[in-house]
């Protein structure tokens, strides 16, 4: 992942400090105005029917959460939405900073990058189509609308469980101002956490052109600690049964099984949006948003909670679960030291760059709206799953690049009669390049018979262990998916009287996915790939599906790949 394009956090913090004096006064005035109006029932406008309407007049199960509501929870991310809305349960995916859960029991707990979630999440009408991309920072918000139940006619197939629509604040066209917020805290044990949020409105041409910058920096030390010391290794039951003492283990194998006591599971996120709003006349509007996210948070810690008697291999090697080992604190755990290039210490790194342009032009009886967006996301997500501070027992990393494009065109009627409607079309493309690497280091701790000595000891007299499971080429997989989807939809409402109305909608969708995955063994090369894995193959014969990292066919090098399996699927209602 290219880190050079990441904005400077230090520069951002200096800008925040320089803007404090200007923002305090405007923040105080905004707070006074808010308190003065707090005694009135505010009308809530929602847009789930693809048109602005009062929530009380919209015949859909809706919950609307304001920015003020979310601020009171001190929530940092989208999980705060679930705390404020009934029937909504949003939490972390196990081992990942990604969304799990959904609405009314319908959602997903899968981190598969090619799977479409059943609850749609939109930010300023741009759809985020995977659980990792949906783990958004909640800042610079106007409101969040939650629509329960199937919303397929207006939002598409990825909304069978409902939709969460997030609307961000727009630039103030009339006056300069902004807000500044700092929050701090910590967990028992001395960890320090803080968050800085800033928003600045700059009218460029009064009433016609305005700019807004909003940024958020989150720096948290986690509440887990790398200090668990319950491992029996190297005095494991297996080695004791074989009569192997620690001095007989290969010197290349580290015997360290406890960490240095540092905090684990912290957050380090920079999120920023630059916005430009242009309203040259009463009919036309253009709203452009440039989004940047740089997430360098820790890898989520794992805890070895294996019940006694159920983790045979781990217990045999001397890594019992915390309950079996007599430990009471689940937040005292371990983090893998190193192994096979899967550096858990680098944390879960996510880079996002998004560009969104919403335009609308109004006429006497209708409005045309265009929603255009492009978003690219890069991820490197190393995770450890054993909760042990050994070199490596079982670790993996998921690395991907994803580019998503969306173009939607919408026609909304504004007729004086009882019938009004909205019709539109949308095109979406989603390109994914996914690679996974995994190392099962525990397999390297089982001895084998040495061919030279005929015993479980090597020529040097050390236990014969194949350490390539820890230091060699990790197992790998690769998937590419190219998805293209287009749809036409329509939704109309006939107002019978002041109390009754009839609404009907229809949608036609064509969705095509081209899926690429190498068959058998093979995968991308890396610095741990062994030279003997490059073999010569007769160029007139098909490549063999054997566990080689690299294959040479004649004079042509096929780097770490074998014949591929390509699947194309399409669907339409």
GURO-399182 format. One line per 10 residues: number of its first residue (from 1); their letters; for each residue x, y, z of C-alpha. Coordinates in Angstrom, 1 decimal. Layout:
<rs>
NUM	A	X,Y,Z | ...
</rs>
This chain:
<rs>
1	XXXXXXXXXX	0.0,0.0,0.0 | 1.4,3.4,-0.9 | 1.5,5.5,2.2 | 3.1,8.5,0.5 | -0.2,10.0,-0.5 | -1.5,10.1,3.1 | -2.1,13.7,4.4 | 0.2,14.8,7.2 | -1.5,14.3,10.5 | 1.0,16.8,12.1
11	XXXXXXXXXX	0.0,19.5,9.6 | -3.6,18.8,10.2 | -3.2,19.2,13.9 | -1.4,22.6,13.4 | -4.3,23.8,11.3 | -6.7,22.8,14.0 | -4.8,24.8,16.6 | -4.6,27.8,14.4 | -8.3,27.7,13.8 | -9.3,27.4,17.4
21	XXXXXXXXXX	-9.5,31.1,18.2 | -11.7,31.8,15.2 | -14.0,28.9,15.9 | -14.7,29.3,19.6 | -16.8,32.5,19.1 | -18.8,31.1,16.3 | -19.3,27.8,18.2 | -20.6,29.7,21.2 | -23.1,31.6,19.1 | -24.3,28.4,17.4
31	XXXXXXXXXX	-24.7,26.8,20.9 | -26.8,29.7,22.1 | -29.0,29.5,19.0 | -29.4,25.8,19.5 | -30.4,26.2,23.2 | -32.8,29.0,22.3 | -34.6,26.7,19.8 | -34.5,23.6,22.0 | -38.1,24.1,23.2 | -39.6,23.7,19.8
41	XXXXXXXXXX	-40.5,20.5,17.9 | -38.3,20.4,14.9 | -39.7,19.2,11.6 | -37.6,16.3,10.3 | -37.1,16.0,6.5 | -36.2,12.6,5.1 | -35.2,11.6,1.6 | -35.8,7.8,1.5 | -38.5,8.1,-1.1 | -35.9,9.9,-3.4
51	XXXXXXXXXX	-37.7,13.2,-2.6 | -37.5,15.5,0.4 | -40.6,14.9,2.6 | -41.5,15.4,6.2 | -41.0,12.2,8.2 | -44.5,12.3,9.6 | -45.9,12.2,6.0 | -43.7,9.3,4.8 | -45.5,5.9,5.1 | -42.3,3.9,5.9
61	XXXXXXXXXX	-40.9,2.6,9.1 | -38.2,5.3,9.7 | -36.0,6.4,12.6 | -34.1,9.6,12.2 | -31.1,10.4,14.3 | -29.6,13.9,14.4 | -26.0,14.8,14.8 | -26.8,16.1,18.3 | -28.2,12.7,19.2 | -25.0,10.9,18.1
71	XXXXXXXXXX	-22.7,13.5,19.8 | -24.3,12.7,23.1 | -23.3,9.1,22.8 | -19.6,10.0,22.2 | -19.7,7.4,19.4 | -16.9,7.3,16.9 | -18.2,5.1,14.2 | -21.4,3.7,12.7 | -22.0,1.4,15.7 | -23.5,4.4,17.5
81	XXXXXXXXXX	-26.4,4.2,15.2 | -27.5,0.9,16.6 | -27.4,2.3,20.2 | -30.0,4.9,19.2 | -32.4,3.0,17.0 | -34.6,0.0,17.9 | -34.2,-3.2,15.9 | -30.8,-2.1,14.7 | -27.8,-4.1,15.9 | -24.4,-3.1,14.5
91	XXXXXXXXXX	-21.1,-4.4,15.9 | -17.6,-5.4,14.9 | -16.9,-8.4,12.7 | -14.8,-10.8,14.8 | -11.1,-9.9,14.1 | -11.9,-6.9,11.9 | -12.9,-3.3,12.0 | -15.9,-4.0,9.8 | -19.7,-4.0,10.2 | -21.6,-7.0,11.5
101	XXXXXXXXXX	-25.3,-7.2,12.2 | -28.2,-5.5,10.6 | -31.8,-4.5,10.9 | -34.6,-6.7,12.4 | -32.4,-9.7,12.4 | -31.5,-9.4,8.7 | -27.9,-8.5,7.9 | -24.5,-10.2,7.7 | -21.7,-11.5,9.8 | -19.5,-12.4,6.9
111	XXXXXXXXXX	-16.3,-10.5,6.0 | -16.2,-12.1,2.5 | -15.2,-9.3,0.1 | -17.3,-10.6,-2.8 | -20.5,-10.9,-0.8 | -23.2,-8.2,-1.0 | -24.7,-7.1,2.3 | -28.5,-7.2,2.8 | -28.6,-3.8,4.6 | -27.5,-0.9,2.4
121	XXXXXXXXXX	-25.5,2.0,3.7 | -25.4,5.3,1.8 | -23.5,8.5,2.4 | -24.9,11.5,0.6 | -26.7,9.0,-1.7 | -23.5,7.1,-2.6 | -23.9,3.4,-1.8 | -21.2,1.5,0.1 | -21.4,-2.1,-1.0 | -19.2,-4.0,1.4
131	XXXXXXXXXX	-19.1,-4.4,5.2 | -15.5,-3.2,5.4 | -16.2,0.0,3.5 | -19.3,0.5,5.6 | -17.4,0.9,8.8 | -17.5,4.7,8.5 | -16.4,7.4,10.9 | -19.4,9.4,12.2 | -18.4,13.1,12.0 | -19.7,16.2,10.2
141	XXXXXXXXXX	-23.2,14.8,10.1 | -26.6,16.4,9.5 | -28.7,13.3,10.2 | -29.0,9.5,9.8 | -32.1,8.0,8.4 | -32.9,4.3,9.1 | -35.4,2.6,6.9 | -36.6,-0.8,8.1 | -37.8,-3.6,5.8 | -37.2,-4.3,2.1
151	XXXXXXXXXX	-36.4,-1.1,0.1 | -35.6,-2.8,-3.1 | -37.7,-0.7,-5.5 | -35.8,2.5,-4.6 | -32.4,1.2,-3.3 | -31.8,-2.1,-5.1 | -31.1,-5.7,-4.2 | -28.7,-4.8,-1.4 | -31.4,-3.5,0.8 | -33.7,-6.5,1.6
161	XXXXXXXXXX	-33.2,-5.8,5.3 | -33.3,-2.0,5.2 | -31.2,1.0,4.5 | -29.1,3.4,6.6 | -28.8,6.7,4.9 | -26.2,9.2,6.2 | -26.4,12.9,5.2 | -23.4,15.1,5.9 | -23.5,18.8,6.7 | -23.5,21.2,3.7
171	XXXXXXXXXX	-21.5,24.5,3.5 | -23.1,27.6,5.0 | -23.7,29.9,2.1 | -24.3,33.1,4.1 | -21.6,33.5,6.8 | -18.2,32.3,8.0 | -18.2,30.0,11.0 | -17.5,26.6,12.2 | -17.2,24.3,15.2 | -14.4,22.8,17.2
181	XXXXXXXXXX	-14.6,19.9,19.6 | -12.0,18.0,21.7 | -12.7,15.0,23.8 | -10.4,12.9,25.9 | -10.4,10.0,28.3 | -8.7,6.8,29.0 | -9.0,3.2,30.3 | -8.0,1.8,33.6 | -4.2,1.2,33.4 | -3.1,4.5,32.0
191	XXXXXXXXXX	-4.1,4.5,28.4 | -4.8,7.9,26.8 | -7.5,8.6,24.2 | -8.5,11.7,22.5 | -10.5,12.9,19.5 | -10.3,16.3,17.7 | -13.1,17.4,15.3 | -13.2,20.6,13.4 | -15.5,22.2,10.9 | -15.0,25.4,9.0
201	XXXXXXXXXX	-17.5,27.2,6.7 | -16.2,29.8,4.2 | -18.7,31.6,1.9 | -16.8,32.4,-1.3 | -19.6,34.2,-3.1 | -22.5,35.1,-0.8 | -25.5,33.1,-1.6 | -23.9,31.4,-4.6 | -20.7,29.6,-3.7 | -19.4,28.2,-0.4
211	XXXXXXXXXX	-16.7,25.9,0.9 | -16.6,23.7,4.0 | -13.8,21.7,5.5 | -14.5,19.0,8.2 | -11.8,16.9,9.8 | -11.5,14.4,12.6 | -8.5,12.9,14.3 | -8.9,9.9,16.6 | -6.0,8.6,18.7 | -6.9,5.9,21.2
221	XXXXXXXXXX	-4.8,3.3,23.1 | -6.7,0.1,23.4 | -7.9,-1.5,26.6 | -6.2,-4.8,25.8 | -2.6,-5.4,27.0 | 0.1,-7.6,25.7 | 1.0,-9.2,29.0 | -0.5,-12.6,29.2 | 2.0,-15.1,30.5 | 0.3,-18.4,30.8
231	XXXXXXXXXX	1.9,-20.4,28.0 | 3.7,-23.6,29.0 | 5.8,-23.7,25.8 | 8.6,-24.8,25.5 | 7.9,-27.1,28.4 | 4.9,-28.4,26.6 | 3.2,-31.8,27.2 | 4.3,-33.0,23.8 | 8.0,-32.2,24.3 | 8.0,-33.5,27.9
241	XXXXXXXXXX	6.6,-36.8,26.6 | 9.4,-37.0,24.0 | 12.0,-36.1,26.6 | 12.9,-32.8,24.8 | 14.2,-30.0,27.0 | 14.3,-26.3,25.8 | 18.1,-26.6,25.1 | 17.3,-29.2,22.4 | 15.1,-26.9,20.4 | 16.6,-25.3,17.2
251	XXXXXXXXXX	18.3,-21.9,18.0 | 16.4,-20.4,15.1 | 13.2,-20.8,17.1 | 12.3,-18.1,19.5 | 11.1,-19.3,22.9 | 9.5,-16.0,23.9 | 5.8,-16.4,24.8 | 4.9,-13.2,26.6 | 4.6,-9.6,25.4 | 6.1,-6.3,26.7
261	XXXXXXXXXX	2.8,-5.1,28.3 | 1.9,-2.5,25.7 | -1.6,-1.6,24.9 | -3.4,-3.4,22.1 | -6.5,-2.6,20.0 | -6.0,1.1,19.7 | -7.3,3.5,17.0 | -5.5,6.0,14.8 | -7.8,7.5,12.2 | -7.6,10.7,10.2
271	XXXXXXXXXX	-10.8,11.5,8.3 | -11.5,14.7,6.3 | -14.0,16.1,3.8 | -13.7,19.1,1.6 | -17.0,20.3,0.2 | -18.0,22.9,-2.4 | -21.6,24.0,-2.9 | -22.5,26.1,-5.9 | -26.0,27.6,-6.4 | -25.7,30.1,-9.3
281	XXXXXXXXXX	-29.4,30.6,-9.5 | -32.7,29.3,-8.0 | -32.8,26.3,-10.3 | -29.4,24.7,-10.4 | -27.2,23.3,-7.6 | -23.9,21.4,-7.6 | -22.5,19.8,-4.4 | -19.0,18.3,-4.6 | -17.3,16.3,-1.8 | -13.7,15.1,-1.6
291	XXXXXXXXXX	-13.3,12.5,1.1 | -10.1,11.2,2.6 | -9.6,8.5,5.3 | -6.3,7.3,6.6 | -6.8,4.5,9.2 | -3.7,3.1,10.9 | -5.5,1.4,13.8 | -4.1,-1.6,15.6 | -5.1,-5.1,14.5 | -8.0,-6.3,16.7
301	XXXXXXXXXX	-6.5,-8.5,19.5 | -7.5,-12.1,19.8 | -8.0,-13.9,23.1 | -7.3,-17.6,23.6 | -10.6,-18.6,25.3 | -10.4,-22.3,24.2 | -12.2,-24.4,26.9 | -10.2,-27.0,28.6 | -10.1,-30.3,26.7 | -11.4,-28.7,23.4
311	XXXXXXXXXX	-8.2,-27.3,22.1 | -6.1,-30.5,21.8 | -3.3,-29.3,19.6 | -2.9,-26.0,21.5 | -2.8,-27.7,24.8 | -0.4,-30.4,23.5 | 2.0,-27.6,22.4 | 1.7,-25.7,25.6 | -0.8,-23.0,24.8 | -3.9,-23.6,26.9
321	XXXXXXXXXX	-6.9,-21.3,27.0 | -7.1,-18.6,29.6 | -9.7,-20.4,31.7 | -7.7,-23.7,31.6 | -4.6,-21.7,32.6 | -6.3,-20.1,35.5 | -6.4,-16.5,34.1 | -9.4,-14.4,34.9 | -8.8,-11.2,32.8 | -9.8,-11.6,29.2
331	XXXXXXXXXX	-8.2,-8.2,28.3 | -4.8,-9.6,29.2 | -3.7,-11.3,26.0 | -0.9,-11.8,23.6 | 0.0,-10.5,20.1 | 2.1,-12.4,17.5 | 5.7,-11.2,17.4 | 6.4,-11.7,13.7 | 6.2,-14.3,11.0 | 6.3,-14.8,7.2
341	XXXXXXXXXX	5.9,-11.1,6.4 | 2.5,-10.9,8.0 | 3.4,-8.1,10.4 | 0.6,-7.9,12.9 | 2.3,-4.9,14.5 | 1.6,-2.8,11.4 | -2.1,-2.9,12.3 | -5.2,-2.6,10.1 | -4.4,0.0,7.5 | -7.1,1.4,5.3
351	XXXXXXXXXX	-6.8,4.2,2.8 | -9.9,5.8,1.2 | -10.2,8.5,-1.4 | -13.7,9.4,-2.6 | -15.0,12.0,-5.0 | -18.7,12.7,-5.2 | -20.7,15.2,-7.3 | -24.5,15.6,-6.8 | -26.3,18.0,-9.2 | -29.9,19.0,-9.5
361	XXXXXXXXXX	-31.8,21.3,-11.8 | -35.4,22.3,-11.2 | -38.2,23.2,-13.5 | -41.7,24.3,-12.9 | -43.2,20.8,-12.5 | -40.2,18.5,-12.1 | -36.6,18.2,-11.0 | -33.7,16.3,-12.5 | -31.0,15.0,-10.2 | -27.6,13.4,-11.0
371	XXXXXXXXXX	-25.5,11.5,-8.4 | -22.0,10.7,-9.5 | -19.3,9.1,-7.3 | -16.0,7.4,-7.5 | -14.4,5.7,-4.4 | -11.2,3.8,-4.1 | -10.1,1.8,-1.1 | -6.9,0.0,-0.2 | -6.7,-2.3,2.7 | -3.9,-4.3,4.5
381	XXXXXXXXXX	-5.6,-6.2,7.4 | -3.1,-8.5,9.3 | -4.8,-10.4,12.0 | -3.8,-12.9,14.7 | -6.3,-15.4,15.9 | -4.6,-17.2,18.8 | -4.1,-14.6,21.6 | -0.5,-15.7,22.1 | 2.7,-13.7,22.0 | 4.6,-16.4,20.2
391	XXXXXXXXXX	6.3,-16.0,16.8 | 3.3,-17.3,14.9 | 0.7,-19.9,15.6 | -2.0,-18.9,13.1 | -2.0,-15.5,11.4 | -3.4,-14.2,8.2 | -3.7,-10.9,6.3 | -6.3,-9.8,3.8 | -5.0,-7.2,1.3 | -7.2,-5.6,-1.4
401	XXXXXXXXXX	-7.7,-2.7,-3.8 | -11.3,-1.8,-4.6 | -12.6,0.8,-7.0 | -16.3,1.7,-7.1 | -18.1,4.0,-9.6 | -21.8,5.1,-9.4 | -23.9,7.2,-11.7 | -27.6,7.7,-11.1 | -30.0,9.9,-12.9 | -33.4,10.7,-11.3
411	XXXXXXXXXX	-36.5,12.5,-12.5 | -38.9,13.8,-9.8 | -42.3,15.2,-10.5 | -43.7,18.2,-8.5 | -47.3,18.2,-9.8 | -50.1,20.1,-8.1 | -52.5,17.1,-8.4 | -52.9,14.0,-6.2 | -50.3,11.9,-8.1 | -46.5,12.4,-8.0
421	XXXXXXXXXX	-43.7,10.0,-8.9 | -40.0,9.5,-9.2 | -38.3,7.5,-12.0 | -34.6,6.9,-12.4 | -31.7,4.8,-13.7 | -28.5,3.8,-12.1 | -25.2,2.3,-13.2 | -22.6,0.8,-10.8 | -19.2,-0.8,-11.4 | -17.1,-2.4,-8.7
431	XXXXXXXXXX	-13.6,-3.8,-9.3 | -12.0,-5.9,-6.6 | -8.4,-7.3,-6.4 | -8.1,-9.4,-3.3 | -5.2,-11.4,-1.9 | -4.9,-13.4,1.3 | -1.9,-14.8,3.0 | -2.0,-17.2,6.0 | 0.6,-19.0,8.1 | -0.1,-21.9,10.4
441	XXXXXXXXXX	3.0,-21.8,12.6 | 1.7,-24.4,15.0 | 2.4,-27.1,12.4 | 6.1,-26.2,12.6 | 6.3,-27.2,16.3 | 5.6,-30.9,15.6 | 8.8,-32.9,15.0 | 9.4,-35.2,12.1 | 12.0,-37.9,11.4 | 15.2,-36.6,9.9
451	XXXXXXXXXX	16.2,-38.5,6.7 | 19.9,-38.3,7.5 | 19.8,-39.3,11.2 | 16.8,-41.5,11.1 | 15.6,-39.9,14.4 | 13.5,-36.8,15.4 | 16.8,-34.9,15.8 | 18.8,-33.2,13.0 | 22.5,-33.5,12.3 | 23.2,-30.8,14.9
461	XXXXXXXXXX	21.5,-32.7,17.6 | 18.5,-30.3,17.8 | 14.8,-31.4,17.5 | 14.0,-31.8,13.8 | 11.4,-29.1,13.2 | 10.4,-27.7,9.8 | 10.2,-24.0,10.6 | 8.9,-23.0,7.1 | 5.5,-22.7,8.6 | 6.8,-19.7,10.6
471	XXXXXXXXXX	9.6,-18.3,8.4 | 8.8,-19.6,4.9 | 6.4,-18.8,2.1 | 2.9,-18.4,3.6 | -0.1,-20.0,2.1 | -1.9,-17.6,-0.3 | -5.0,-17.1,-2.3 | -6.2,-14.6,-4.8 | -9.6,-13.4,-6.1 | -10.6,-10.8,-8.6
481	XXXXXXXXXX	-14.1,-9.7,-9.2 | -15.5,-7.3,-11.7 | -19.1,-6.4,-11.1 | -21.3,-4.3,-13.4 | -24.9,-3.5,-12.5 | -27.6,-1.3,-13.9 | -31.2,-0.7,-13.0 | -34.3,1.2,-13.8 | -36.9,2.1,-11.1 | -40.1,4.0,-10.6
491	XXXXXXXXXX	-42.1,4.8,-7.5 | -45.4,6.7,-7.4 | -47.9,7.9,-4.8 | -51.6,8.8,-5.3 | -53.1,10.9,-2.5 | -56.7,9.7,-2.0 | -57.4,12.3,0.7 | -55.7,13.9,3.8 | -55.5,10.5,5.5 | -55.0,7.9,2.8
501	XXXXXXXXXX	-52.6,7.4,0.0 | -51.5,4.5,-2.2 | -47.8,4.0,-3.1 | -46.4,1.5,-5.6 | -43.0,0.9,-7.0 | -41.2,-1.3,-9.5 | -37.5,-1.9,-10.3 | -35.6,-3.9,-13.0 | -32.0,-4.8,-12.4 | -29.3,-6.6,-14.3
511	XXXXXXXXXX	-26.3,-7.6,-12.3 | -23.2,-9.3,-13.8 | -20.1,-10.5,-11.9 | -17.0,-11.8,-13.5 | -15.1,-13.8,-10.9 | -11.4,-14.9,-11.3 | -9.6,-17.3,-8.9 | -6.5,-19.5,-9.5 | -7.3,-23.2,-9.3 | -5.2,-25.5,-7.2
521	XXXXXXXXXX	-2.0,-24.1,-5.7 | -0.2,-20.9,-6.6 | -0.4,-17.3,-5.7 | 1.5,-14.0,-5.7 | 5.3,-14.2,-5.2 | 6.8,-12.6,-2.1 | 10.2,-12.4,-0.5 | 9.7,-15.8,1.2 | 9.1,-17.7,-2.0 | 11.8,-20.5,-2.2
531	XXXXXXXXXX	13.9,-20.7,-5.4 | 13.2,-24.4,-5.8 | 9.6,-23.6,-6.3 | 10.5,-22.4,-9.9 | 10.4,-25.5,-12.1 | 10.6,-26.0,-15.8 | 7.5,-27.2,-17.6 | 7.2,-28.3,-21.2 | 5.6,-25.3,-23.0 | 3.5,-27.7,-25.0
541	XXXXXXXXXX	1.9,-29.3,-22.0 | -0.6,-27.8,-19.6 | 0.6,-26.4,-16.3 | 0.5,-28.9,-13.5 | -1.7,-28.1,-10.5 | 0.9,-28.7,-7.9 | 1.9,-26.7,-4.8 | 4.6,-24.6,-6.5 | 4.7,-20.9,-5.8 | 6.3,-20.2,-9.2
551	XXXXXXXXXX	6.1,-22.0,-12.5 | 8.2,-21.4,-15.6 | 6.8,-22.4,-19.0 | 9.6,-22.4,-21.5 | 11.2,-18.9,-21.5 | 8.1,-17.3,-20.2 | 7.7,-16.7,-16.4 | 4.3,-17.0,-15.0 | 4.9,-15.4,-11.5 | 3.3,-17.5,-8.9
561	XXXXXXXXXX	0.1,-18.4,-10.8 | -1.4,-21.5,-12.3 | -4.4,-21.9,-14.6 | -7.4,-19.8,-13.5 | -11.0,-20.5,-13.0 | -13.2,-17.7,-14.4 | -16.9,-17.6,-13.5 | -19.5,-15.1,-14.9 | -22.9,-14.8,-13.3 | -25.8,-12.6,-14.1
571	XXX	-29.1,-12.0,-12.5 | -32.2,-10.0,-13.1 | -35.7,-10.0,-11.6
</rs>
